[in-house]
Amino acid sequence: MGNVERHRTAHQAFNHREWEKVAGLTAEGCTYTDQPRGVTVKSRQEFVGWLKEWEQSFSDAAVTDPTYYDAGDTTIAVFTGAGTNDGALGPFPASNQRITWPLCEILHWEGGEIVSGELFYDQMTMLVQAGHIQPPPQQ
């Protein structure tokens, strides 16, 4: 299996809440940064825990419409996140709004395992769609 297939498998495992499968694709000393939140996890266990936090905020959270790019030991996924905000989202209570937002994920692989990664997305898009903040005024 190539790295793009591994990346796709990790996303499918997230969608099906197969945490052991995700863990099996992740190196013990993996580091992963959620750039918008400024959060970096530093182990396989912390990475899986971070994924579970998404499920707590969006019980039906899913990776949808992914496109994967192969750069050897690095893969890039551009996808849409989708889910219903039925759990707390940071300091905000559940709004029960269904939202979708674009994401870009970069994973680095060694020996078939994720050794590091980064996730980029627009928090404002999420918070506006969920009804937690007002959109910026139009000029």
N, C-alpha and C positions, 0 to 999 in steps of 0.2 A: 504494500500500500504506500502511495506517495504522500507527501505532506499536504497537498490540497485535499486528498481523500481523508486524511486524518483531521484536517480542519473541519471539513463537512461532517465527519463522524462526531466530532466534539459538539458541533451545533445541534445535530440530530439528538445526541444524548441529552443535551440541555433541554431541548423541546420535550423529550420523553421523561425527564427527571431521572435519568440513569446516572446517578452521581458516581458510582463505582467505575463506570465506563469513562467518564470524564477524568477521574483520578488516574485511571490506567494510561491515559494519554499525556499525563502531566508529570514532569520531573519533580522529585522531592524538594529540591531547592529552587523551584520556579519563582520568578518574580513577575508580577503583572500589575500594571498601573491603569487605573480608571482616571484618565486625564482630567475630565471636567470636575470630578469630585476631589482630585488631589489625593487619592487613596492608592497606596501600593501594598500589595500582599506579597509575602516572602516565603511561601511554602505551598506545597500541594494542598494541604488541609485548609490553609487560609484562602486559597483560590476557590476551592469548592464551597467554602463558607460564603465567600463573596457572591458566587453565583446563586446560592440559596437566598441571599438577601433580595435579589431581584424577584425571586418567586414570592417572597413575603410581601413585596409591594404590589406585584402583579401576578396573582396566582396562575393566570393563563399566559404568562409571558412566553413569547416565542420569537425565534429568529425566522424571518420570512424573506422571500425574494433575494436570496444571497447570490452574489457573484464573487468567485474566488480567483485570485491571481497567484501564480506560481513564480517565486523568485528563489528557487533552490531551497536553502535552509530557512527561508522566510516565506510566509504566505500572508496574503492580504485578503480580507473579506469585507465587502461593502454590502450591507444588508439593511433591512427594515426591522426594527423592533416593534412588536405589537403586544398589547395587553390591556387589561382592565385594572385601573388603579384601585384595587379592593383591599389594600393594606397601607399602613403608614409609608410615606415617601419622605424619608428624612424627618424634618420637623412637621410635615404636613399630614393631616389625617387622610384616610381613604376618601376619594371623591366619587368612586364608582364610575368614572369616565373611561371609555375605551379610547386609547391613544395609539398612534403610530409615530415613529421617529427614525431618522436615518442614523446609521452608525458605521464606523470604519474600525476594523480590528486588524492589528498586525501581530502575527505570532512568529517566534523564532524557535526552530526545532533542532534537536541533537539526538541522534539515535532513536528517532521515532517518537520523542517526547517533547512537549512544550517546555522550553527552558526560560522563556520570557515573552512578554506580550504587552501591548498597549491598546486601549480602547478610547476612541474619540466619538463624541456626540454632542448635540446642542441641548444643554439642560433647559434653556428658556423654552424651546419648542415643547419639551415634555411638560413643564410646569404650566404653560399657557393652555395646552390641550387638556390637561387634567383639571383645569379650573383653579389652580392654586395661586396664580398671579395673572395680572392683566397684561395684554400685549403692549409693547411700546407704542406710543402715539405715532400716527402716520404724519410725515412731514408734508 
